[in-house]
Amino acid sequence: MQFMTLFSWHPDRGEKPAPADLREAEFEMIRDLYAVGLVRQIWLRGDAGGACAIVEAASSDEVAEKFNALPFIREGYLQSPMIVPLKPYSGFAPRN
């Protein structure tokens, strides 16, 4: 099942840059999640900061478990992500 996840900076920590070692740990963990197929696509948000990702997992609980272990979330730089389940778009289905 696919999910859209929206990450937002924590209002109390978003203005303060994360230390370089924490950023590298975050990047490495995201690369690992990409390598195993959980993260399919990821972008930085252009509106309010943070990120947006398309992910594939068996459940929203699995997505939450994996993402809540990210260093930026553990250390309070990012809030826990909004996880939105996606459904197929019916506009591309065959017409009768």
Buried (B, 14 or more C-beta within 10 A) or exposed (E): EBBBBBBBBBEEBBEEEBEEEBBEBBEEBBEEBBEEEBBEEBEEEEEEEBBBBBBBBEEBEBBBEBBEEBBBBEBEBBBBBEBEEEEEEEEEEEEE
